[in-house]
Amino acid sequence: MKRQLIAAVGVAAMVVGLAACSSDGKKDDGGSSSSSSAADKYKGKTLKVWTMTGSAPKGWTDQVKTEFETTYPGSKVEFAAQEWTGIGAKVTAALSEGSVDVLEIGNTQTAGYAASGGLLDITKDKSALGGDSWAANQNEAAVLDGKQYAAPWYVTNRVVAYNKDLWAKAGLTDTPKTLDEFYTDLEKLKATAGVTDPIYMPGQEWYVYFGMLTSEGGKIAKKDGDKWVGGLSSPEAQKAFETYKKLQSYSATGPKDKDEATPQQKDVFGQGNIGTMIGLGWELPKEEALPASKIGFFPLPGKTADKPTGVFLGGSNLAIASQSKNTDMAKDFLKIALNDKNEGLFPVNGVIPNKTSLNSQIKGDFATAAIKASEVGSITPNTPNWASVEDNPNPIKDFLTAVLQGQDYTSTAKKYDDEIAKRLNQKQ
């Protein structure tokens, strides 16, 4: 699953004007005559569905298509896989033109499209879609101003991956349950011959920092009245940074001014001389570099053993285009796409389904570790302008680099809080 779940696409800038779009044609929501049966009400109709390349688990597309077309004979579901690169402009155009009915949207992007008027309000349909069972921390990204504009589809998060051979060489026989235990393990790895870095952790791993901040009870940004303010100056943020700084100090080769993609940390970890890394399921080395059997996983521990450090939940939602002329058909499609049978395909794919009741089906060491951390997971601030914060130059990344390189915490935090607030408060 090589995808960029959390790619910033400048949604706020691209979706301007969607709200002004109107549907000139009459929406045909099924059943052109009162004599049509429930089963054949979509006969002769085609539903256009966009998903992102690599998102759907193996077999999901065929299974959902077959179930829908069998339930509604004569109907057709037409799937189209899209690439994340350049998707913002493509989605904006499709929503404006009404050329797509149902689409996958990254969870950090959903608010932007909802605010533009591009997504259908499905608040009244939530229960019928199974929404009463959706995980609350996943559903936050599908809601804007109290209204439901999408359905959570799946999430994933980062966990600690460790080199089993190096851990055994360091005399480590168990995984840590607290951060202090983890620091002790890193010290032992540091003293072990052949270990270049106890942990590989570049300085701009801001999603890791985000999780630490939420564990301290803080927020990266929050509303103060009708304005957004940055949260880097808060006591909670400073405590989180101390944890982040200590972990990063064990990464001698991790550049303070780069993120996990420069270089690709999976390639660094795959060299076989790195004790641990913090990453996503598809950020693991190739099998020929470091076999999967040589890699273990655990959630990044918390300060106490009762729960791990918080994580950022990256993932996707499924939404209905407001300009769709098949909105009833789209809602019935979501009922099938999100049912336990189809949502239940996700656990074996290494990601986390939208219902905690399906967590028992989780398979694989990575997913098992991820599900534990996901219970204390959070999303970024739910605002249409959030994508602008992730745009380069990303102020959170620059903040982390600056303070890791020795700049004064207080003044640096204020500088970047001001930049975060400026971006979040800009008019759309």
Buried (B, 14 or more C-beta within 10 A) or exposed (E): BEBBBBBBBBBBBBBBEBEEBEEEEEEBBBBEEEEEEEEBBBBEBEBBBBBBBBBBBEEBBEBBBEBBBEBBEEBBBEBEEBEBEEBBEBBBEBBBEBEBBBBBBBBBBBBBBBBBBBBBBBEEBBEEBBBEBBBEBBBBBBBBEEBBBBBBBBBBBBBBBBBBEBBEBBEBEEBBBBBEBBBEBBEBBBEBEEBBBBBBBBBBBBBBBBBBBBBBEBBBBEEEEEEBBBBBBBEBBBBBBEBBBEBBBBBEEBEBBBBBEEEEBBEBBBEBBBBBBBBBBBBBBEEEBBEEEBBBBBBBBBBEEEBBBBBBBBBBBBBBBBBBBBBBBBBBBBBBBBBEEBBBBBBBBBBBBBBBEBBEBBEBBBBBBBBBBBBBBBBBBBBBBBBBBBBEEBBBBBBBBBBBEEBEBEEBBBBBBBBBBBBBEEEB
